[in-house]
Amino acid sequence: MLHAKDLRIGNKVFNRKGEVITVQQLLANTLIYDTQINISRKVANAGAFYEDSYTTEVIELIKEIDFQDVTPVSLTPKILEKCGFRNYIRDEWIISVGNTHTDFTFSGEGLRLRHSTPTRVGIKYLHQLQNFFYAITGHELEVDL
């Protein structure tokens, strides 16, 4: 189960059907992942001496899910590639933003910055990677799932 404090708008997670969904809005115990607006127009009055008048109905359809029904997307080499990472040497992964390149290592402990002072906790899930990437670059991570 994920908590609201772990997620941001735009994060990718699994719903209970195993489908990847994108967080659109965070509420107290639920999140919204899809909204649609349906507009219908019907003739209300069609008299012989009057112009037709219409009624318009706007309905917003919202797909909402409880946090307990959401599971994180585990990082895999395939998902890293879909996020724009490139793999050069075994467990080394590189992502580029503009002219800047950031090196990571990926192992069973998760994705870690390749740095002289390694991070203590590995990034194991896609939403964590999205949040971390935004924190260090100020840009959203493009994810093509």
C-alpha positions in Angstrom: 0.0 0.0 0.0 1.2 3.5 -0.9 0.6 6.7 1.1 -0.3 10.1 -0.3 3.0 11.5 1.0 4.9 9.1 -1.3 3.2 10.2 -4.5 3.0 13.3 -6.7 0.8 14.2 -9.6 2.1 12.4 -12.7 3.5 9.3 -10.8 2.9 5.9 -12.4 1.5 3.1 -10.3 -0.4 -0.2 -10.8 -4.2 -0.4 -10.0 -5.7 -3.6 -8.7 -6.2 -4.9 -12.2 -2.4 -4.6 -12.9 -2.9 -1.6 -15.3 -0.4 1.2 -15.1 -2.3 4.4 -14.1 -1.1 8.0 -13.8 -1.9 10.0 -10.6 -3.9 13.1 -11.5 -5.1 14.2 -8.1 -4.4 13.1 -4.5 -7.2 13.1 -1.9 -7.3 12.0 1.7 -7.6 8.2 1.2 -7.9 8.0 -2.5 -6.4 9.2 -5.8 -8.0 10.2 -9.0 -6.4 8.7 -12.1 -8.8 9.5 -15.0 -11.3 12.2 -15.7 -13.6 12.7 -18.7 -16.2 15.3 -19.4 -19.3 14.2 -21.5 -21.5 17.0 -22.9 -24.9 16.3 -24.3 -27.4 18.6 -26.0 -31.1 17.9 -26.3 -33.9 19.8 -27.9 -36.1 21.1 -25.1 -38.8 23.0 -27.1 -39.6 22.8 -30.7 -42.7 24.9 -31.3 -44.0 26.1 -34.7 -43.6 29.8 -33.9 -40.6 29.7 -31.7 -37.0 28.8 -32.4 -35.8 25.5 -31.0 -34.3 25.7 -27.5 -31.9 23.2 -26.1 -30.7 21.9 -22.8 -27.1 21.1 -22.2 -25.9 18.5 -19.7 -22.3 18.3 -18.6 -21.3 15.2 -16.7 -17.8 14.6 -15.3 -16.8 11.0 -15.1 -14.0 10.3 -12.5 -12.0 7.2 -11.9 -10.9 7.0 -8.3 -9.1 4.3 -6.4 -8.2 3.8 -2.7 -4.5 3.9 -1.8 -4.7 0.4 -0.4 -5.6 -0.8 -4.0 -2.5 0.8 -5.5 0.9 -0.9 -5.8 4.2 0.5 -7.0 5.9 -0.3 -10.3 9.2 -2.1 -9.6 12.2 -0.8 -11.5 13.6 -3.2 -14.1 16.2 -2.7 -16.9 13.3 -2.5 -19.4 11.5 0.3 -17.4 14.8 2.2 -17.1 15.1 2.1 -20.9 11.6 3.4 -21.3 12.5 6.3 -19.0 15.4 7.3 -21.2 18.2 5.6 -19.4 21.1 4.0 -21.3 23.1 1.1 -20.2 26.8 1.0 -21.1 28.7 -1.2 -18.7 27.0 -4.0 -16.7 25.1 -2.3 -13.9 25.9 1.3 -14.9 23.0 3.4 -16.2 23.1 7.0 -17.5 20.4 9.5 -18.2 20.9 12.8 -19.9 19.0 16.1 -19.3 20.2 18.8 -21.7 24.0 18.7 -21.7 24.1 17.0 -18.2 24.6 13.3 -17.7 23.9 11.5 -14.5 25.3 8.1 -13.7 23.6 5.5 -11.6 24.3 1.9 -10.7 21.4 -0.6 -10.7 21.5 -3.8 -8.6 19.2 -5.9 -6.4 19.3 -3.1 -3.8 17.9 -0.6 -6.3 19.0 2.3 -8.4 21.7 4.5 -6.8 23.7 7.5 -7.8 27.2 6.6 -8.9 29.1 9.0 -6.7 32.1 8.9 -4.4 29.6 9.0 -1.5 27.0 6.5 -2.5 23.4 6.9 -1.4 22.3 4.9 1.5 18.9 3.8 0.2 18.3 2.5 -3.4 15.4 3.6 -5.5 13.3 0.5 -6.1 10.1 1.8 -7.6 9.2 4.0 -10.6 7.3 6.6 -8.5 10.4 7.0 -6.3 12.6 7.5 -9.4 10.1 10.1 -10.8 10.2 12.0 -7.5 14.0 11.9 -7.2 14.5 12.9 -10.9 12.2 15.9 -10.4 14.0 16.9 -7.1 17.5 16.9 -8.7 16.6 18.3 -12.2 13.4 20.3 -11.8 12.1 18.4 -14.8 9.5 15.6 -15.1 10.9 12.2 -16.0 9.3 11.1 -19.4 8.0 7.6 -18.9 6.7 5.7 -21.9 4.9 2.7 -20.5 
